[in-house]
Amino acid sequence: MGINETMKFSVENDKASQAEEILVTVFKALNEKGYNPINQLVGYILSGDPTYITNHKNARSIIRKLERDELLEEMVKYYIKDK
C-alpha cells in the first residue's frame, strides 16, 4: 500500500470476536455450574437481568462488557452470514 492510499479501519471484526469470546466464556461458566447455557443466555438477553448469568469465573461481569443489543446483533450476523 502506497503512502497516498487510505487504509480502511474496521472495528466490526473486533466487536464480533469480542462478542464470540464473551459468549463462549459465559457459556462454559454456565455449563460448568450445571445450568442450561442457552436458556440462561436467552433469559439475560431478553430481560437484561444479570442474575441469569452465574458469577462463576466472573461470567456476570464479562457478559456486561457488551450491551445486550450488541451481543444479539453479532449472533444474528453470525447466524445469517453466508446464507
Gaussian input, Z-matrix of N, CA and C with variables (Angstrom, degrees):
# hf/3-21g

backbone

0 1
 N
 C     1     B1
 C     2     B2     1     A1
 N     3     B3     2     A2     1     D1
 C     4     B4     3     A3     2     D2
 C     5     B5     4     A4     3     D3
 N     6     B6     5     A5     4     D4
 C     7     B7     6     A6     5     D5
 C     8     B8     7     A7     6     D6
 N     9     B9     8     A8     7     D7
 C    10    B10     9     A9     8     D8
 C    11    B11    10    A10     9     D9
 N    12    B12    11    A11    10    D10
 C    13    B13    12    A12    11    D11
 C    14    B14    13    A13    12    D12
 N    15    B15    14    A14    13    D13
 C    16    B16    15    A15    14    D14
 C    17    B17    16    A16    15    D15
 N    18    B18    17    A17    16    D16
 C    19    B19    18    A18    17    D17
 C    20    B20    19    A19    18    D18
 N    21    B21    20    A20    19    D19
 C    22    B22    21    A21    20    D20
 C    23    B23    22    A22    21    D21
 N    24    B24    23    A23    22    D22
 C    25    B25    24    A24    23    D23
 C    26    B26    25    A25    24    D24
 N    27    B27    26    A26    25    D25
 C    28    B28    27    A27    26    D26
 C    29    B29    28    A28    27    D27
 N    30    B30    29    A29    28    D28
 C    31    B31    30    A30    29    D29
 C    32    B32    31    A31    30    D30
 N    33    B33    32    A32    31    D31
 C    34    B34    33    A33    32    D32
 C    35    B35    34    A34    33    D33
 N    36    B36    35    A35    34    D34
 C    37    B37    36    A36    35    D35
 C    38    B38    37    A37    36    D36
 N    39    B39    38    A38    37    D37
 C    40    B40    39    A39    38    D38
 C    41    B41    40    A40    39    D39
 N    42    B42    41    A41    40    D40
 C    43    B43    42    A42    41    D41
 C    44    B44    43    A43    42    D42
 N    45    B45    44    A44    43    D43
 C    46    B46    45    A45    44    D44
 C    47    B47    46    A46    45    D45
 N    48    B48    47    A47    46    D46
 C    49    B49    48    A48    47    D47
 C    50    B50    49    A49    48    D48
 N    51    B51    50    A50    49    D49
 C    52    B52    51    A51    50    D50
 C    53    B53    52    A52    51    D51
 N    54    B54    53    A53    52    D52
 C    55    B55    54    A54    53    D53
 C    56    B56    55    A55    54    D54
 N    57    B57    56    A56    55    D55
 C    58    B58    57    A57    56    D56
 C    59    B59    58    A58    57    D57
 N    60    B60    59    A59    58    D58
 C    61    B61    60    A60    59    D59
 C    62    B62    61    A61    60    D60
 N    63    B63    62    A62    61    D61
 C    64    B64    63    A63    62    D62
 C    65    B65    64    A64    63    D63
 N    66    B66    65    A65    64    D64
 C    67    B67    66    A66    65    D65
 C    68    B68    67    A67    66    D66
 N    69    B69    68    A68    67    D67
 C    70    B70    69    A69    68    D68
 C    71    B71    70    A70    69    D69
 N    72    B72    71    A71    70    D70
 C    73    B73    72    A72    71    D71
 C    74    B74    73    A73    72    D72
 N    75    B75    74    A74    73    D73
 C    76    B76    75    A75    74    D74
 C    77    B77    76    A76    75    D75
 N    78    B78    77    A77    76    D76
 C    79    B79    78    A78    77    D77
 C    80    B80    79    A79    78    D78
 N    81    B81    80    A80    79    D79
 C    82    B82    81    A81    80    D80
 C    83    B83    82    A82    81    D81
 N    84    B84    83    A83    82    D82
 C    85    B85    84    A84    83    D83
 C    86    B86    85    A85    84    D84
 N    87    B87    86    A86    85    D85
 C    88    B88    87    A87    86    D86
 C    89    B89    88    A88    87    D87
 N    90    B90    89    A89    88    D88
 C    91    B91    90    A90    89    D89
 C    92    B92    91    A91    90    D90
 N    93    B93    92    A92    91    D91
 C    94    B94    93    A93    92    D92
 C    95    B95    94    A94    93    D93
 N    96    B96    95    A95    94    D94
 C    97    B97    96    A96    95    D95
 C    98    B98    97    A97    96    D96
 N    99    B99    98    A98    97    D97
 C   100   B100    99    A99    98    D98
 C   101   B101   100   A100    99    D99
 N   102   B102   101   A101   100   D100
 C   103   B103   102   A102   101   D101
 C   104   B104   103   A103   102   D102
 N   105   B105   104   A104   103   D103
 C   106   B106   105   A105   104   D104
 C   107   B107   106   A106   105   D105
 N   108   B108   107   A107   106   D106
 C   109   B109   108   A108   107   D107
 C   110   B110   109   A109   108   D108
 N   111   B111   110   A110   109   D109
 C   112   B112   111   A111   110   D110
 C   113   B113   112   A112   111   D111
 N   114   B114   113   A113   112   D112
 C   115   B115   114   A114   113   D113
 C   116   B116   115   A115   114   D114
 N   117   B117   116   A116   115   D115
 C   118   B118   117   A117   116   D116
 C   119   B119   118   A118   117   D117
 N   120   B120   119   A119   118   D118
 C   121   B121   120   A120   119   D119
 C   122   B122   121   A121   120   D120
 N   123   B123   122   A122   121   D121
 C   124   B124   123   A123   122   D122
 C   125   B125   124   A124   123   D123
 N   126   B126   125   A125   124   D124
 C   127   B127   126   A126   125   D125
 C   128   B128   127   A127   126   D126
 N   129   B129   128   A128   127   D127
 C   130   B130   129   A129   128   D128
 C   131   B131   130   A130   129   D129
 N   132   B132   131   A131   130   D130
 C   133   B133   132   A132   131   D131
 C   134   B134   133   A133   132   D132
 N   135   B135   134   A134   133   D133
 C   136   B136   135   A135   134   D134
 C   137   B137   136   A136   135   D135
 N   138   B138   137   A137   136   D136
 C   139   B139   138   A138   137   D137
 C   140   B140   139   A139   138   D138
 N   141   B141   140   A140   139   D139
 C   142   B142   141   A141   140   D140
 C   143   B143   142   A142   141   D141
 N   144   B144   143   A143   142   D142
 C   145   B145   144   A144   143   D143
 C   146   B146   145   A145   144   D144
 N   147   B147   146   A146   145   D145
 C   148   B148   147   A147   146   D146
 C   149   B149   148   A148   147   D147
 N   150   B150   149   A149   148   D148
 C   151   B151   150   A150   149   D149
 C   152   B152   151   A151   150   D150
 N   153   B153   152   A152   151   D151
 C   154   B154   153   A153   152   D152
 C   155   B155   154   A154   153   D153
 N   156   B156   155   A155   154   D154
 C   157   B157   156   A156   155   D155
 C   158   B158   157   A157   156   D156
 N   159   B159   158   A158   157   D157
 C   160   B160   159   A159   158   D158
 C   161   B161   160   A160   159   D159
 N   162   B162   161   A161   160   D160
 C   163   B163   162   A162   161   D161
 C   164   B164   163   A163   162   D162
 N   165   B165   164   A164   163   D163
 C   166   B166   165   A165   164   D164
 C   167   B167   166   A166   165   D165
 N   168   B168   167   A167   166   D166
 C   169   B169   168   A168   167   D167
 C   170   B170   169   A169   168   D168
 N   171   B171   170   A170   169   D169
 C   172   B172   171   A171   170   D170
 C   173   B173   172   A172   171   D171
 N   174   B174   173   A173   172   D172
 C   175   B175   174   A174   173   D173
 C   176   B176   175   A175   174   D174
 N   177   B177   176   A176   175   D175
 C   178   B178   177   A177   176   D176
 C   179   B179   178   A178   177   D177
 N   180   B180   179   A179   178   D178
 C   181   B181   180   A180   179   D179
 C   182   B182   181   A181   180   D180
 N   183   B183   182   A182   181   D181
 C   184   B184   183   A183   182   D182
 C   185   B185   184   A184   183   D183
 N   186   B186   185   A185   184   D184
 C   187   B187   186   A186   185   D185
 C   188   B188   187   A187   186   D186
 N   189   B189   188   A188   187   D187
 C   190   B190   189   A189   188   D188
 C   191   B191   190   A190   189   D189
 N   192   B192   191   A191   190   D190
 C   193   B193   192   A192   191   D191
 C   194   B194   193   A193   192   D192
 N   195   B195   194   A194   193   D193
 C   196   B196   195   A195   194   D194
 C   197   B197   196   A196   195   D195
 N   198   B198   197   A197   196   D196
 C   199   B199   198   A198   197   D197
 C   200   B200   199   A199   198   D198
 N   201   B201   200   A200   199   D199
 C   202   B202   201   A201   200   D200
 C   203   B203   202   A202   201   D201
 N   204   B204   203   A203   202   D202
 C   205   B205   204   A204   203   D203
 C   206   B206   205   A205   204   D204
 N   207   B207   206   A206   205   D205
 C   208   B208   207   A207   206   D206
 C   209   B209   208   A208   207   D207
 N   210   B210   209   A209   208   D208
 C   211   B211   210   A210   209   D209
 C   212   B212   211   A211   210   D210
 N   213   B213   212   A212   211   D211
 C   214   B214   213   A213   212   D212
 C   215   B215   214   A214   213   D213
 N   216   B216   215   A215   214   D214
 C   217   B217   216   A216   215   D215
 C   218   B218   217   A217   216   D216
 N   219   B219   218   A218   217   D217
 C   220   B220   219   A219   218   D218
 C   221   B221   220   A220   219   D219
 N   222   B222   221   A221   220   D220
 C   223   B223   222   A222   221   D221
 C   224   B224   223   A223   222   D222
 N   225   B225   224   A224   223   D223
 C   226   B226   225   A225   224   D224
 C   227   B227   226   A226   225   D225
 N   228   B228   227   A227   226   D226
 C   229   B229   228   A228   227   D227
 C   230   B230   229   A229   228   D228
 N   231   B231   230   A230   229   D229
 C   232   B232   231   A231   230   D230
 C   233   B233   232   A232   231   D231
 N   234   B234   233   A233   232   D232
 C   235   B235   234   A234   233   D233
 C   236   B236   235   A235   234   D234
 N   237   B237   236   A236   235   D235
 C   238   B238   237   A237   236   D236
 C   239   B239   238   A238   237   D237
 N   240   B240   239   A239   238   D238
 C   241   B241   240   A240   239   D239
 C   242   B242   241   A241   240   D240
 N   243   B243   242   A242   241   D241
 C   244   B244   243   A243   242   D242
 C   245   B245   244   A244   243   D243
 N   246   B246   245   A245   244   D244
 C   247   B247   246   A246   245   D245
 C   248   B248   247   A247   246   D246

   B1=1.4511
   B2=1.5251
   B3=1.3228
   B4=1.4559
   B5=1.5161
   B6=1.3118
   B7=1.4634
   B8=1.5292
   B9=1.3353
   B10=1.4574
   B11=1.5268
   B12=1.3196
   B13=1.4584
   B14=1.5248
   B15=1.2940
   B16=1.4655
   B17=1.5153
   B18=1.3085
   B19=1.4606
   B20=1.5155
   B21=1.3065
   B22=1.4615
   B23=1.5221
   B24=1.3086
   B25=1.4644
   B26=1.5126
   B27=1.3140
   B28=1.4568
   B29=1.5153
   B30=1.3233
   B31=1.4565
   B32=1.5190
   B33=1.3096
   B34=1.4526
   B35=1.5236
   B36=1.3326
   B37=1.4596
   B38=1.5176
   B39=1.3285
   B40=1.4576
   B41=1.5196
   B42=1.3287
   B43=1.4602
   B44=1.5236
   B45=1.3259
   B46=1.4602
   B47=1.5256
   B48=1.3245
   B49=1.4628
   B50=1.5286
   B51=1.3409
   B52=1.4633
   B53=1.5269
   B54=1.3214
   B55=1.4639
   B56=1.5236
   B57=1.3257
   B58=1.4632
   B59=1.5222
   B60=1.3146
   B61=1.4693
   B62=1.5340
   B63=1.3192
   B64=1.4606
   B65=1.5249
   B66=1.3147
   B67=1.4688
   B68=1.5235
   B69=1.3168
   B70=1.4710
   B71=1.5236
   B72=1.3248
   B73=1.4673
   B74=1.5256
   B75=1.3271
   B76=1.4666
   B77=1.5244
   B78=1.3229
   B79=1.4636
   B80=1.5332
   B81=1.3210
   B82=1.4672
   B83=1.5316
   B84=1.3261
   B85=1.4646
   B86=1.5270
   B87=1.3235
   B88=1.4716
   B89=1.5219
   B90=1.3125
   B91=1.4631
   B92=1.5270
   B93=1.3280
   B94=1.4645
   B95=1.5239
   B96=1.3175
   B97=1.4697
   B98=1.5303
   B99=1.3312
   B100=1.4534
   B101=1.5268
   B102=1.3264
   B103=1.4604
   B104=1.5252
   B105=1.3243
   B106=1.4602
   B107=1.5311
   B108=1.3319
   B109=1.4651
   B110=1.5251
   B111=1.3121
   B112=1.4695
   B113=1.5224
   B114=1.3253
   B115=1.4656
   B116=1.5232
   B117=1.3190
   B118=1.4624
   B119=1.5249
   B120=1.3338
   B121=1.4623
   B122=1.5246
   B123=1.3178
   B124=1.4684
   B125=1.5269
   B126=1.3157
   B127=1.4627
   B128=1.5144
   B129=1.3231
   B130=1.4627
   B131=1.5248
   B132=1.3304
   B133=1.4619
   B134=1.5249
   B135=1.3237
   B136=1.4688
   B137=1.5263
   B138=1.3209
   B139=1.4686
   B140=1.5310
   B141=1.3192
   B142=1.4603
   B143=1.5200
   B144=1.3150
   B145=1.4585
   B146=1.5275
   B147=1.3242
   B148=1.4605
   B149=1.5232
   B150=1.3304
   B151=1.4651
   B152=1.5278
   B153=1.3160
   B154=1.4711
   B155=1.5219
   B156=1.3308
   B157=1.4622
   B158=1.5256
   B159=1.3136
   B160=1.4616
   B161=1.5324
   B162=1.3130
   B163=1.4693
   B164=1.5293
   B165=1.3361
   B166=1.4671
   B167=1.5314
   B168=1.3114
   B169=1.4676
   B170=1.5236
   B171=1.3371
   B172=1.4601
   B173=1.5317
   B174=1.3369
   B175=1.4655
   B176=1.5307
   B177=1.3201
   B178=1.4656
   B179=1.5294
   B180=1.2995
   B181=1.4660
   B182=1.5196
   B183=1.3085
   B184=1.4639
   B185=1.5237
   B186=1.3328
   B187=1.4626
   B188=1.5173
   B189=1.3178
   B190=1.4669
   B191=1.5285
   B192=1.3294
   B193=1.4633
   B194=1.5296
   B195=1.3298
   B196=1.4617
   B197=1.5207
   B198=1.3218
   B199=1.4608
   B200=1.5261
   B201=1.3143
   B202=1.4675
   B203=1.5193
   B204=1.3290
   B205=1.4652
   B206=1.5284
   B207=1.3307
   B208=1.4600
   B209=1.5292
   B210=1.3181
   B211=1.4650
   B212=1.5232
   B213=1.3162
   B214=1.4656
   B215=1.5264
   B216=1.3107
   B217=1.4643
   B218=1.5245
   B219=1.3165
   B220=1.4590
   B221=1.5280
   B222=1.3180
   B223=1.4675
   B224=1.5237
   B225=1.3196
   B226=1.4676
   B227=1.5275
   B228=1.3247
   B229=1.4690
   B230=1.5249
   B231=1.3223
   B232=1.4586
   B233=1.5249
   B234=1.3015
   B235=1.4570
   B236=1.5324
   B237=1.3313
   B238=1.4580
   B239=1.5394
   B240=1.3155
   B241=1.4654
   B242=1.5216
   B243=1.3103
   B244=1.4671
   B245=1.5234
   B246=1.3082
   B247=1.4723
   B248=1.5039
   A1=107.30
   A2=115.14
   A3=120.80
   A4=112.14
   A5=115.43
   A6=121.36
   A7=112.30
   A8=117.86
   A9=121.31
   A10=112.97
   A11=117.47
   A12=120.88
   A13=110.19
   A14=114.63
   A15=120.22
   A16=109.73
   A17=115.41
   A18=120.58
   A19=108.51
   A20=116.34
   A21=121.56
   A22=108.54
   A23=115.48
   A24=121.87
   A25=107.97
   A26=117.07
   A27=120.92
   A28=110.73
   A29=115.64
   A30=121.59
   A31=109.67
   A32=116.99
   A33=122.38
   A34=112.67
   A35=117.26
   A36=119.51
   A37=111.59
   A38=116.96
   A39=120.15
   A40=110.76
   A41=116.83
   A42=120.40
   A43=110.63
   A44=116.73
   A45=120.62
   A46=110.38
   A47=117.14
   A48=119.09
   A49=110.68
   A50=117.12
   A51=120.28
   A52=110.07
   A53=117.07
   A54=120.63
   A55=110.19
   A56=116.75
   A57=120.34
   A58=111.05
   A59=116.30
   A60=120.89
   A61=110.65
   A62=116.44
   A63=121.30
   A64=110.25
   A65=117.30
   A66=120.37
   A67=111.80
   A68=117.33
   A69=120.59
   A70=110.66
   A71=117.21
   A72=121.56
   A73=110.98
   A74=115.71
   A75=120.51
   A76=110.29
   A77=117.26
   A78=121.79
   A79=110.34
   A80=116.60
   A81=121.02
   A82=111.20
   A83=116.54
   A84=120.31
   A85=110.72
   A86=116.93
   A87=120.47
   A88=110.77
   A89=115.70
   A90=120.69
   A91=111.32
   A92=116.95
   A93=121.56
   A94=111.89
   A95=116.46
   A96=120.43
   A97=112.56
   A98=117.48
   A99=121.00
   A100=114.97
   A101=117.72
   A102=121.52
   A103=110.17
   A104=116.16
   A105=120.88
   A106=106.08
   A107=117.97
   A108=120.50
   A109=114.36
   A110=117.14
   A111=120.13
   A112=109.97
   A113=117.14
   A114=120.50
   A115=111.64
   A116=116.60
   A117=120.31
   A118=111.55
   A119=116.60
   A120=120.09
   A121=111.65
   A122=117.13
   A123=120.59
   A124=109.69
   A125=117.33
   A126=121.18
   A127=111.75
   A128=116.37
   A129=120.58
   A130=111.53
   A131=116.76
   A132=120.23
   A133=111.21
   A134=117.05
   A135=119.97
   A136=112.86
   A137=116.41
   A138=119.42
   A139=114.32
   A140=115.97
   A141=119.72
   A142=112.74
   A143=116.67
   A144=121.33
   A145=109.67
   A146=118.08
   A147=120.66
   A148=114.32
   A149=117.55
   A150=118.56
   A151=112.41
   A152=117.66
   A153=120.10
   A154=110.89
   A155=116.57
   A156=121.98
   A157=109.12
   A158=115.53
   A159=121.59
   A160=111.40
   A161=115.72
   A162=120.69
   A163=111.46
   A164=116.29
   A165=121.95
   A166=109.43
   A167=115.74
   A168=123.53
   A169=112.57
   A170=115.52
   A171=122.35
   A172=113.17
   A173=116.56
   A174=121.66
   A175=112.60
   A176=117.46
   A177=120.64
   A178=110.74
   A179=117.25
   A180=120.56
   A181=111.32
   A182=115.74
   A183=120.75
   A184=111.23
   A185=117.16
   A186=119.12
   A187=112.22
   A188=116.97
   A189=120.43
   A190=112.86
   A191=117.18
   A192=120.82
   A193=111.48
   A194=116.58
   A195=121.43
   A196=108.39
   A197=115.41
   A198=120.09
   A199=109.00
   A200=115.83
   A201=120.30
   A202=112.00
   A203=117.51
   A204=119.78
   A205=111.30
   A206=117.69
   A207=120.80
   A208=110.66
   A209=117.08
   A210=120.50
   A211=110.39
   A212=115.79
   A213=120.78
   A214=110.75
   A215=117.10
   A216=121.25
   A217=111.04
   A218=116.70
   A219=120.44
   A220=111.97
   A221=116.89
   A222=119.89
   A223=110.82
   A224=117.13
   A225=120.88
   A226=109.77
   A227=117.51
   A228=120.56
   A229=110.88
   A230=116.18
   A231=121.02
   A232=110.65
   A233=116.87
   A234=122.23
   A235=111.53
   A236=116.86
   A237=118.85
   A238=114.07
   A239=117.98
   A240=118.28
   A241=109.66
   A242=115.23
   A243=122.92
   A244=113.31
   A245=118.07
   A246=120.96
   A247=109.27
   D1=130.40
   D2=-177.89
   D3=-80.34
   D4=166.08
   D5=-177.69
   D6=-66.93
   D7=-23.00
   D8=-178.47
   D9=-91.68
   D10=1.56
   D11=179.59
   D12=-96.90
   D13=150.44
   D14=-179.65
   D15=-96.30
   D16=131.33
   D17=175.99
   D18=-83.97
   D19=145.38
   D20=177.94
   D21=-96.35
   D22=129.28
   D23=178.65
   D24=-106.70
   D25=128.42
   D26=-178.92
   D27=-127.67
   D28=123.50
   D29=177.45
   D30=-90.97
   D31=-18.44
   D32=-174.13
   D33=-54.72
   D34=-46.40
   D35=-179.96
   D36=-65.22
   D37=-35.76
   D38=177.72
   D39=-64.17
   D40=-42.51
   D41=179.46
   D42=-65.75
   D43=-39.57
   D44=179.47
   D45=-64.42
   D46=-44.11
   D47=-179.30
   D48=-69.83
   D49=-34.29
   D50=176.69
   D51=-66.29
   D52=-43.40
   D53=178.96
   D54=-62.74
   D55=-42.72
   D56=179.00
   D57=-62.04
   D58=-45.67
   D59=-179.81
   D60=-61.68
   D61=-43.47
   D62=179.69
   D63=-63.20
   D64=-48.59
   D65=-177.98
   D66=-63.26
   D67=-41.26
   D68=179.53
   D69=-65.38
   D70=-43.67
   D71=-179.96
   D72=-62.38
   D73=-46.64
   D74=-179.32
   D75=-67.68
   D76=-40.98
   D77=177.44
   D78=-56.15
   D79=-47.55
   D80=-178.96
   D81=-63.47
   D82=-42.54
   D83=-179.50
   D84=-63.80
   D85=-43.36
   D86=178.34
   D87=-63.46
   D88=-43.26
   D89=179.96
   D90=-62.62
   D91=-42.77
   D92=179.15
   D93=-60.99
   D94=-33.08
   D95=-179.75
   D96=-85.89
   D97=0.17
   D98=175.26
   D99=89.83
   D100=10.29
   D101=177.80
   D102=-86.60
   D103=159.89
   D104=170.63
   D105=-83.41
   D106=105.44
   D107=-173.49
   D108=-59.17
   D109=-37.89
   D110=-179.31
   D111=-63.67
   D112=-49.78
   D113=179.79
   D114=-59.66
   D115=-42.40
   D116=-178.09
   D117=-67.26
   D118=-42.81
   D119=178.90
   D120=-65.26
   D121=-41.56
   D122=177.19
   D123=-62.36
   D124=-44.59
   D125=177.93
   D126=-57.90
   D127=-43.48
   D128=179.15
   D129=-65.33
   D130=-47.03
   D131=-176.84
   D132=-64.98
   D133=-39.49
   D134=-179.30
   D135=-72.73
   D136=-39.62
   D137=-172.16
   D138=-99.16
   D139=-28.91
   D140=-174.06
   D141=81.34
   D142=2.39
   D143=-178.59
   D144=-80.62
   D145=111.71
   D146=-176.85
   D147=-67.22
   D148=-13.18
   D149=179.84
   D150=-71.03
   D151=-8.65
   D152=172.26
   D153=-69.74
   D154=-18.41
   D155=-176.64
   D156=-108.82
   D157=131.60
   D158=-179.49
   D159=-67.56
   D160=155.02
   D161=172.52
   D162=-82.51
   D163=-10.61
   D164=-179.78
   D165=-53.21
   D166=130.42
   D167=-179.20
   D168=55.57
   D169=29.72
   D170=175.91
   D171=63.17
   D172=24.45
   D173=-174.71
   D174=-60.86
   D175=-36.97
   D176=-177.99
   D177=-64.72
   D178=-39.89
   D179=177.37
   D180=-71.74
   D181=-38.32
   D182=-178.24
   D183=-63.16
   D184=-44.97
   D185=-176.59
   D186=-66.96
   D187=-23.37
   D188=-178.90
   D189=-82.69
   D190=2.54
   D191=176.31
   D192=-69.20
   D193=-26.09
   D194=175.33
   D195=-119.61
   D196=148.78
   D197=176.00
   D198=-68.39
   D199=153.60
   D200=-179.60
   D201=-58.76
   D202=-40.08
   D203=-179.97
   D204=-66.27
   D205=-31.06
   D206=176.60
   D207=-69.33
   D208=-41.22
   D209=176.28
   D210=-61.57
   D211=-46.77
   D212=-179.42
   D213=-62.91
   D214=-43.26
   D215=179.24
   D216=-58.57
   D217=-45.37
   D218=-179.61
   D219=-67.26
   D220=-36.24
   D221=177.45
   D222=-65.43
   D223=-42.97
   D224=179.50
   D225=-65.38
   D226=-44.52
   D227=177.75
   D228=-57.88
   D229=-44.19
   D230=-179.66
   D231=-63.59
   D232=-41.90
   D233=-176.21
   D234=-66.85
   D235=-40.22
   D236=-173.98
   D237=-97.47
   D238=-3.58
   D239=179.01
   D240=-63.33
   D241=148.37
   D242=179.07
   D243=63.41
   D244=20.68
   D245=178.53
   D246=-99.95

